[in-house]
Amino acid sequence: MRTFGWLLQFLALVIVGSALLVGLFYDALRTEVGLLAIGSLMFLAGRRLNRR
């Protein structure tokens, strides 16, 4: 389970990074906020799996 938690956290950081680029280059605020929300939820889920 720990490896899956790390994988979730890594993918969440990739999603957050890409969300910032989408917001910067395409000026799509709604898409950026949606991706940031998904990334943060994935990161928190991965963190919770790592703490168990």
N, C-alpha and C positions, 0 to 999 in steps of 0.2 A: 504494500500500500504506500510505502514511503516514496518509492520511485514514481508512482502515479501522481502523488502529491507534488513532487518536484516537476514533473512533466506539465501538470496543470499550471503551476506557477510560471514556468518558462513560457508556455504558450500564451498565458495572460499578459506577460510583459511584451511579447511580440505583438499581440493585438493592441495593447495600449500605445506602443510605439507607432504602429501603422495608423492608429486613429489620430494621433497628433499630426502625422504627415497628411492624412486625408483632409483634416481641418485646415492645415496650413496651405496646401496647394490647390485644393478644390473648393475651399470655402463652404464646406457642407457641414454646418454646425450640428444639425439634427443627427446625421450619420456619425459624426465624431462623438457626440454624447452617448449615442447608443452603443458604439464600440467600447467606449470607456466604461460604461456600465457592465457590459458583458465581461470585459477584461477584469474589472475589479471583483466581480462575483466569482470568476474562475480562480483568481488569485486567492481570495479568501477561502474558497473550497479546498484548494491545494494546501494552504496553510493549516487548515483544520485537519486534513488527513495526515499531515506531517506531525502534528502535535499528539495524535493518538498513539 
